[in-house]
Every structure is written in C-alpha cells, then in structure tokens.
C-alpha cells in the first residue's frame, strides 16, 4: 500500500494556508497547517512531514529561522522545504537557499506549477544533502 505523503504549510495568511490545503488535499496529500514558525516546528516534529512550505514573514519565528532549525535536526535532513513568500529580491532567495530550503517560490504563485514541482520533489530522493531525480517509467 502506497504511503500518503504529508505536507506541512506554515503561513500567517489564512488565505494561503486554505488555498494550499485545498489544492494538495484534492491531489491526495495529507495536509497540516500552522500560522507561525514556532507552531510549525512543533507540528513538524510531531507529524514528520515529507515536505514543508514556509513563509518568510511570520510571527514568532520567520521562515529563514525555520529552515535553519529544521536543517540542524538530523530527523529533517531529508525533508523537502519550500519557501513560499512575497520577498522577491535575489538576496532573499539566496538567503533562503543558504538556510537549507530546496526551493524559493515568490507569491503570487501559480497553483498548477506548485503542484507539479511538489510532485517532482516527492518523486526524487535526497542523497547526502543533494537531490537525485528519479526518472518516471513510462510502462
């Protein structure tokens, strides 16, 4: 039996949490929501998600700190982290990737492209801190 993939969404904007929850649940994912980084980190440790979305600008702990804290925990070395934020400067994206994010997506975003990227990431495997993309068989 195929394991249902778990996605954790951390964003202080209710609309973004609900939108991502809707599109991912429709695709068959199990979705968990947190409205700030501190709650999100606690929830991540409880549910062990396969993929995490985090906004940068959140109360308590921002998305960069979320990435740093989770990446410092061996249990989260192989969990994919996507930063989804309104901060669109190159230095922000660079900082996000340096903190340990796998992707940096700027709001507003195209839900179809986000779903496609999530599916690509979840079909891949991490090998010693980098990504190894597995080809999908056509058979």
C-alpha positions as CSV (number, residue, x, y, z in Angstrom):
1,X,0.0,0.0,0.0
2,X,1.3,3.4,-1.0
3,X,2.1,5.8,1.9
4,X,0.1,9.1,1.8
5,X,2.5,12.0,1.6
6,X,2.3,14.6,4.3
7,X,2.7,18.3,3.6
8,X,3.0,20.9,6.3
9,X,2.1,24.5,5.4
10,X,3.4,27.4,7.6
11,X,2.0,30.8,6.7
12,X,0.4,33.6,8.7
13,X,-2.0,34.3,5.9
14,X,-5.2,32.3,6.3
15,X,-6.0,32.5,2.6
16,X,-2.6,31.0,1.6
17,X,-3.0,28.2,4.2
18,X,-6.5,27.4,2.9
19,X,-5.6,27.6,-0.8
20,X,-2.6,25.2,-0.4
21,X,-4.6,22.9,1.8
22,X,-7.4,22.7,-0.8
23,X,-5.1,22.1,-3.8
24,X,-3.0,19.5,-2.0
25,X,-5.9,17.6,-0.4
26,X,-7.5,17.5,-3.9
27,X,-4.3,15.8,-5.1
28,X,-4.5,13.2,-2.3
29,X,-1.9,14.6,0.1
30,X,-2.4,14.8,3.9
31,X,-2.1,18.5,4.8
32,X,-1.3,20.1,8.1
33,X,-1.4,23.8,8.8
34,X,0.4,26.3,11.2
35,X,0.0,30.0,11.3
36,X,3.6,30.8,12.6
37,X,7.0,29.3,12.6
38,X,7.1,28.2,16.2
39,X,3.9,26.2,15.9
40,X,5.1,24.9,12.6
41,X,8.3,23.5,14.0
42,X,6.5,21.8,16.9
43,X,3.9,20.3,14.5
44,X,6.7,19.1,12.1
45,X,8.4,17.2,15.0
46,X,5.0,15.5,15.8
47,X,3.9,14.6,12.3
48,X,7.2,14.1,10.4
49,X,6.1,15.6,7.0
50,X,7.6,14.7,3.7
51,X,7.5,18.3,2.5
52,X,7.3,21.7,4.3
53,X,6.1,25.0,2.9
54,X,7.1,28.0,4.9
55,X,6.5,31.7,4.5
56,X,9.4,34.0,5.5
57,X,7.5,36.9,7.2
58,X,5.7,35.2,10.1
59,X,5.2,35.9,13.8
60,X,7.4,34.2,16.4
61,X,10.0,32.6,14.1
62,X,10.5,33.6,10.5
63,X,10.9,31.1,7.6
64,X,14.7,31.5,7.4
65,X,14.9,30.5,11.1
66,X,12.5,27.6,10.5
67,X,14.8,26.3,7.8
68,X,17.9,26.7,9.9
69,X,16.3,25.0,12.9
70,X,14.9,22.1,11.0
71,X,18.1,21.5,9.0
72,X,20.1,21.4,12.2
73,X,17.9,18.4,13.3
74,X,19.1,15.1,11.7
75,X,15.4,14.0,11.5
76,X,14.8,16.7,9.0
77,X,17.8,16.3,6.7
78,X,15.8,14.5,4.1
79,X,12.6,16.5,4.3
80,X,12.0,18.9,1.4
81,X,11.5,22.6,2.4
82,X,10.0,25.1,0.1
83,X,9.9,28.8,0.9
84,X,6.8,30.5,-0.4
85,X,7.0,34.2,0.2
86,X,6.3,37.7,-1.1
87,X,10.0,38.6,-0.7
88,X,11.2,38.7,-4.3
89,X,14.7,40.1,-4.1
90,X,17.6,37.9,-5.3
91,X,19.4,38.3,-1.9
92,X,16.2,36.9,-0.2
93,X,16.2,33.9,-2.4
94,X,19.9,33.3,-1.9
95,X,19.5,33.6,1.9
96,X,16.6,31.1,1.8
97,X,18.6,28.5,-0.2
98,X,21.6,29.1,2.1
99,X,19.4,28.4,5.1
100,X,18.5,25.0,3.7
101,X,15.4,25.5,1.5
102,X,15.2,23.3,-1.6
103,X,13.0,25.8,-3.5
104,X,12.2,29.5,-3.2
105,X,8.8,30.4,-4.8
106,X,7.6,34.0,-4.9
107,X,3.9,35.0,-4.3
108,X,1.7,35.3,-6.1
109,X,2.2,31.8,-7.4
110,X,0.6,29.5,-10.0
111,X,-1.0,26.6,-8.1
112,X,-0.6,24.2,-11.0
113,X,3.1,24.9,-11.2
114,X,3.4,24.5,-7.4
115,X,1.6,21.1,-7.5
116,X,3.9,20.0,-10.4
117,X,7.0,21.0,-8.5
118,X,5.9,19.3,-5.3
119,X,5.2,16.0,-7.2
120,X,8.7,16.2,-8.8
121,X,10.4,16.7,-5.5
122,X,8.5,13.9,-3.8
123,X,9.4,11.5,-6.6
124,X,13.1,12.3,-6.0
125,X,15.4,11.2,-3.3
126,X,18.0,13.1,-1.3
127,X,21.5,11.7,-1.4
128,X,23.9,13.3,1.1
129,X,22.3,16.7,1.0
130,X,21.7,16.9,-2.7
131,X,18.8,15.8,-4.8
132,X,18.8,12.7,-7.1
133,X,15.9,12.8,-9.5
134,X,14.4,9.5,-10.3
135,X,13.0,9.1,-13.8
136,X,9.4,8.1,-14.1
137,X,8.9,4.9,-16.0
138,X,6.5,5.0,-19.0
139,X,5.4,1.4,-18.6
